[in-house]
Amino acid sequence: MRLCFLVEEHYRHDGMPNEVIGQLTAWGHRVDVVRPGGSLLRMTEVVDTGAHDAWVLKTVSGGPGLTLLEAAAATGLTTVNDARSIRGVRDKALAAAIGRGRGLPLPPTYAVARPELLREIPAAEYPLVVKPADGSSGRAVHLVSSPERLETLLPVLAGEGMLIAQPYVPNSGTDIKVYAVGGELFATERCSPLHPDPSVRERRVPLSSEVAAIAAQVGAVYGLDLYGVDVLLGPDGPVVVDVNDFPSFRQVPDAAARVARAVLGLARAGGGPTTAAPVHAAAPAAPVPAPAPAPATAAAPVSLPYVLPLSIPAQSSPAQISAAAGDTV
């Protein structure tokens, strides 16, 4: 198969997705890597080639990659995850509305276009968690203890664009990150961004049936196949506080192989939200067998109307083709 990965500069040297790209290449598939944030893109032509079996997005929220993925989807090309589903979780205000409307245990959510409008939130709702609606990786998340504390933060929040605010959910200082890949769920425990503690290392933990059911429901509600869910264990039960498309999959055993297999399966199925077997909590993992390499004819060069602005992942092994920008791998 031939795949196009849209990878932001922020993830240029990250294991995810570079290890997935390396795994796919090792299995005999061809991968083009486009850096949407560092390339001049001729939007009227770049997705009009039909040369790729699927487009895969690994970019920061608010970056240009999603626009390019949506352009590919609009022309009928397969995307992983479904481009409409990604938009539904990257806008946290939209994600809150969708999730609460579909029965997910999300906290009540306020959204404002200007930070000073947060003053209108009743004092009884404090403490609040305030963060950008397009934030990611724990960036600019603030625990606001009182209306007086909000006043001191307004200058800091001024450049963040749309903001959301949610009543703080009391918790132990750690949260549960559930990763969904290939129809399986993997749970890890990690330090909450609101309670940084260097001594707390992310580790695999057992997944309760209650949290597993919520994580599976998240995939169904938002139409995601590869995703992560942040869950707090609050006094009234689990609460979903964030959903990520194509997360890091840290602590997932054989993560690169599992994600690569999932990408291939979705590409062959034409992408879109899966309606196959239900997601289930993973048992102790066995090594994931690699799919058979693609036949030689599948890797034949494809003629493009113009050259993609391609970059080669830093982790590429010597066995992979060494190419200059604009070549294919």
C-alpha positions as CSV (number, residue, x, y, z in Angstrom):
1,M,0.0,0.0,0.0
2,R,1.0,3.6,-0.4
3,L,0.3,6.0,2.5
4,C,0.7,9.7,3.2
5,F,1.6,10.8,6.8
6,L,1.0,14.4,7.7
7,V,3.5,15.1,10.5
8,E,3.9,18.5,12.2
9,E,7.4,19.8,13.1
10,H,6.5,19.3,16.7
11,Y,6.5,15.5,16.1
12,R,9.4,15.5,13.7
13,H,11.6,13.4,16.0
14,D,9.0,11.6,18.1
15,G,8.8,7.8,18.1
16,M,5.1,8.2,17.4
17,P,4.6,8.3,14.4
18,N,8.2,7.8,13.1
19,E,8.4,4.2,14.5
20,V,5.0,3.4,12.8
21,I,6.4,4.8,9.5
22,G,9.5,2.7,9.9
23,Q,7.4,-0.4,10.6
24,L,5.2,0.1,7.6
25,T,8.3,0.6,5.4
26,A,9.9,-2.5,6.8
27,W,6.8,-4.5,5.9
28,G,7.2,-3.4,2.3
29,H,4.7,-0.5,2.1
30,R,5.5,3.0,0.7
31,V,5.1,6.0,2.9
32,D,5.2,9.7,2.0
33,V,5.8,12.1,4.9
34,V,4.5,15.7,4.4
35,R,5.4,18.4,6.9
36,P,2.3,20.7,6.5
37,G,3.7,23.4,8.8
38,G,6.9,23.8,6.9
39,S,5.9,23.4,3.3
40,L,4.4,25.5,0.5
41,L,1.3,23.5,-0.5
42,R,-0.6,23.9,-3.7
43,M,-3.9,23.0,-2.2
44,T,-5.7,22.8,-5.6
45,E,-3.4,19.9,-6.6
46,V,-1.9,18.2,-3.6
47,V,-4.8,15.9,-2.8
48,D,-6.0,15.5,-6.4
49,T,-3.6,12.7,-7.3
50,G,-5.4,9.6,-5.9
51,A,-1.9,8.1,-5.4
52,H,-2.3,7.2,-1.7
53,D,-4.5,4.5,-0.2
54,A,-4.9,6.6,3.0
55,W,-3.8,9.8,4.6
56,V,-2.8,9.8,8.3
57,L,-2.6,12.8,10.5
58,K,-0.2,13.4,13.4
59,T,-0.1,17.1,14.1
60,V,-0.7,19.6,16.9
61,S,-4.2,21.0,17.4
62,G,-4.7,24.2,15.5
63,G,-2.0,23.3,13.0
64,P,-2.4,23.2,9.2
65,G,-2.4,19.5,8.9
66,L,-6.1,19.0,9.7
67,T,-7.0,21.4,6.8
68,L,-5.0,19.3,4.4
69,L,-6.5,16.1,5.8
70,E,-10.0,17.6,5.4
71,A,-9.1,18.6,1.8
72,A,-8.2,15.0,1.1
73,A,-11.4,13.7,2.6
74,A,-13.5,16.2,0.6
75,T,-12.2,14.7,-2.6
76,G,-13.2,11.2,-1.5
77,L,-9.8,10.0,-0.2
78,T,-9.5,7.7,2.9
79,T,-8.2,9.4,6.1
80,V,-7.1,7.9,9.4
81,N,-8.9,8.9,11.6
82,D,-12.0,10.1,9.8
83,A,-11.3,13.9,9.2
84,R,-14.8,14.9,10.5
85,S,-14.2,12.9,13.7
86,I,-10.9,14.6,14.3
87,R,-12.4,18.1,14.1
88,G,-15.0,16.9,16.6
89,V,-12.5,16.3,19.3
90,R,-9.8,18.9,18.5
91,D,-12.2,21.7,19.3
92,K,-12.7,21.0,23.0
93,A,-15.8,23.2,23.2
94,L,-17.4,21.2,20.4
95,A,-16.2,17.9,21.9
96,A,-17.9,18.8,25.2
97,A,-21.2,19.6,23.5
98,I,-21.1,16.4,21.5
99,G,-20.1,14.2,24.4
100,R,-22.5,15.5,27.0
101,G,-25.3,15.3,24.4
102,R,-24.5,11.7,23.8
103,G,-24.3,10.7,27.4
104,L,-20.6,10.7,28.1
105,P,-19.6,11.7,31.7
106,L,-18.0,15.1,30.9
107,P,-18.0,18.0,33.3
108,P,-20.2,21.0,32.6
109,T,-18.3,23.2,30.1
110,Y,-18.3,27.0,29.5
111,A,-16.7,28.4,26.3
112,V,-15.7,32.0,25.8
113,A,-14.1,33.9,22.9
114,R,-12.5,36.5,25.2
115,P,-11.0,35.6,28.7
116,E,-12.7,38.5,30.5
117,L,-16.1,36.8,29.8
118,L,-15.0,34.1,32.3
119,R,-16.0,36.6,35.0
120,E,-19.6,35.7,34.3
121,I,-19.2,32.2,35.6
122,P,-20.9,31.9,39.0
123,A,-18.5,31.8,42.0
124,A,-20.2,28.6,43.1
125,E,-18.5,26.8,40.2
126,Y,-15.0,27.4,41.5
127,P,-12.4,26.0,41.4
128,L,-12.3,26.0,37.6
129,V,-10.0,24.3,35.1
130,V,-9.4,26.7,32.2
131,K,-7.6,25.8,29.0
132,P,-7.5,26.6,25.3
133,A,-10.2,25.0,23.2
134,D,-7.6,23.9,20.8
135,G,-4.9,23.0,23.3
136,S,-2.9,19.7,23.4
137,S,-0.2,18.0,25.5
138,G,-1.3,19.8,28.7
139,R,-0.4,23.2,27.3
140,A,-1.8,26.3,29.1
141,V,-4.0,24.3,31.5
142,H,-4.8,26.4,34.6
143,L,-6.4,25.5,37.9
144,V,-8.2,28.7,39.0
145,S,-9.2,28.7,42.6
146,S,-11.4,31.8,42.8
147,P,-12.7,34.8,40.9
148,E,-9.8,36.8,42.4
149,R,-7.3,34.4,41.0
150,L,-9.0,34.6,37.6
151,E,-8.3,38.3,37.5
152,T,-4.6,37.8,37.9
153,L,-4.6,35.2,35.0
154,L,-6.6,37.3,32.5
155,P,-3.4,38.8,30.9
156,V,-1.9,35.3,30.6
157,L,-5.0,34.0,28.9
158,A,-5.4,36.9,26.5
159,G,-3.5,35.3,23.6
160,E,-5.1,31.9,23.7
161,G,-8.1,32.4,21.5
162,M,-11.2,30.4,22.4
163,L,-11.1,29.1,26.0
164,I,-13.1,26.5,27.9
165,A,-13.7,26.3,31.6
166,Q,-14.9,23.4,33.6
167,P,-15.5,22.9,37.4
168,Y,-12.5,21.1,38.9
169,V,-13.1,17.4,39.6
170,P,-11.5,16.4,42.9
171,N,-9.0,13.6,42.3
172,S,-5.9,11.8,43.7
173,G,-3.5,13.8,41.5
174,T,-3.3,11.1,38.8
175,D,-5.5,10.3,35.9
176,I,-6.1,7.3,33.7
177,K,-5.1,7.5,30.1
178,V,-6.8,4.8,28.0
179,Y,-5.4,4.1,24.5
180,A,-7.6,2.5,21.8
181,V,-5.8,0.7,18.9
182,G,-6.8,-2.2,16.8
183,G,-10.0,-2.9,18.8
184,E,-8.1,-3.1,22.1
185,L,-7.9,-0.8,25.1
186,F,-4.8,-0.2,27.1
187,A,-4.8,1.8,30.4
188,T,-2.0,3.7,32.0
189,E,-1.8,5.8,35.1
190,R,0.1,9.1,35.0
191,C,0.5,12.4,36.8
192,S,-2.3,15.0,36.2
193,P,-1.0,18.2,34.5
194,L,-2.7,20.1,37.3
195,H,-0.7,18.2,40.0
196,P,2.8,17.8,38.5
197,D,4.9,15.3,40.5
198,P,8.2,14.2,39.0
199,S,8.1,11.0,41.1
200,V,4.9,9.8,39.3
201,R,5.9,7.8,36.2
202,E,3.4,6.7,33.6
203,R,2.8,2.9,34.0
204,R,0.4,0.3,32.8
205,V,-2.5,-0.4,35.1
206,P,-5.5,-2.8,35.0
207,L,-8.6,-1.4,33.3
208,S,-11.8,-1.5,35.2
209,S,-14.9,-2.6,33.3
210,E,-16.6,0.8,34.1
211,V,-13.7,2.8,32.6
212,A,-13.4,0.4,29.6
213,A,-17.1,0.9,28.8
214,I,-16.7,4.7,28.9
215,A,-13.5,4.5,26.7
216,A,-15.3,2.3,24.1
217,Q,-18.3,4.7,24.2
218,V,-16.0,7.6,23.4
219,G,-14.9,5.9,20.2
220,A,-18.5,5.3,19.2
221,V,-19.6,8.8,20.1
222,Y,-16.9,10.7,18.2
223,G,-16.3,8.1,15.4
224,L,-12.7,7.5,16.2
225,D,-10.6,4.3,15.6
226,L,-7.2,5.3,17.0
227,Y,-7.6,7.5,20.0
228,G,-6.8,8.3,23.7
229,V,-9.1,9.2,26.5
230,D,-8.1,11.0,29.8
231,V,-10.3,9.9,32.7
232,L,-10.3,11.2,36.2
233,L,-11.7,9.0,39.0
234,G,-13.8,11.6,40.8
235,P,-16.0,11.3,43.9
236,D,-19.0,10.5,41.7
237,G,-17.3,8.1,39.4
238,P,-15.1,8.4,36.2
239,V,-15.1,11.7,34.3
240,V,-13.8,12.2,30.8
241,V,-11.6,15.3,30.7
242,D,-10.0,15.0,27.3
243,V,-10.0,13.0,24.1
244,N,-7.1,12.8,21.6
245,D,-6.9,11.5,18.1
246,F,-3.7,9.6,17.3
247,P,-2.0,10.0,20.8
248,S,1.5,8.8,21.8
249,F,0.4,5.3,22.7
250,R,3.0,5.3,25.5
251,Q,3.2,2.0,27.4
252,V,1.2,0.1,24.8
253,P,3.1,-3.1,24.1
254,D,4.4,-3.3,20.5
255,A,2.8,0.1,19.9
256,A,4.4,0.7,16.5
257,A,3.3,-2.7,15.1
258,R,-0.2,-2.4,16.6
259,V,-0.7,1.1,15.2
260,A,0.8,0.2,11.9
261,R,-1.6,-2.8,11.6
262,A,-4.5,-0.6,12.5
263,V,-3.6,2.0,9.9
264,L,-3.4,-0.7,7.2
265,G,-6.7,-2.2,8.3
266,L,-8.5,1.2,8.1
267,A,-6.8,2.0,4.8
268,R,-8.1,-1.3,3.3
269,A,-11.5,-0.7,4.8
270,G,-11.7,2.8,3.3
271,G,-11.3,4.6,6.6
272,G,-14.2,6.1,8.5
273,P,-15.6,5.1,11.9
274,T,-15.3,1.4,12.4
275,T,-18.4,-0.6,13.1
276,A,-16.6,-3.9,13.4
277,A,-16.1,-6.0,16.6
278,P,-16.5,-3.9,19.8
279,V,-13.4,-2.5,21.5
280,H,-12.3,-4.6,24.5
281,A,-9.8,-4.3,27.3
282,A,-6.5,-5.9,26.3
283,A,-5.3,-9.0,28.0
284,P,-1.5,-9.3,28.7
285,A,-0.1,-8.7,25.2
286,A,1.7,-11.2,23.0
287,P,3.9,-10.0,20.2
288,V,2.0,-8.7,17.3
289,P,2.8,-10.6,14.1
290,A,3.8,-8.5,11.1
291,P,1.5,-8.6,8.1
292,A,2.9,-10.2,5.0
293,P,4.9,-7.6,2.9
294,A,2.9,-6.0,0.2
295,P,3.5,-7.6,-3.3
296,A,6.0,-5.9,-5.5
297,T,3.4,-4.5,-7.8
298,A,1.9,-2.5,-4.9
299,A,5.1,-0.6,-4.4
300,A,5.4,0.5,-8.1
301,P,6.1,4.2,-8.6
302,V,3.1,6.4,-9.0
303,S,3.3,9.4,-11.3
304,L,2.2,12.6,-9.5
305,P,1.1,15.8,-11.2
306,Y,3.6,17.6,-9.0
307,V,6.2,16.8,-6.3
308,L,5.0,16.4,-2.7
309,P,7.0,18.4,-0.2
310,L,8.4,15.3,1.4
311,S,10.7,14.9,4.5
312,I,12.4,11.7,5.6
313,P,11.9,10.7,9.2
314,A,15.1,11.1,11.3
315,Q,14.8,7.5,12.5
316,S,14.9,6.0,8.9
317,S,17.2,3.0,8.8
318,P,20.0,2.5,6.2
319,A,17.8,-0.2,4.7
320,Q,15.3,2.4,3.7
321,I,15.7,4.4,0.6
322,S,17.7,7.5,1.0
323,A,15.9,10.3,-0.7
324,A,16.0,14.0,-1.0
325,A,12.9,16.2,-0.4
326,G,10.4,15.5,-3.0
327,D,11.3,11.8,-3.5
328,T,9.3,8.9,-2.2
329,V,10.0,6.2,0.4
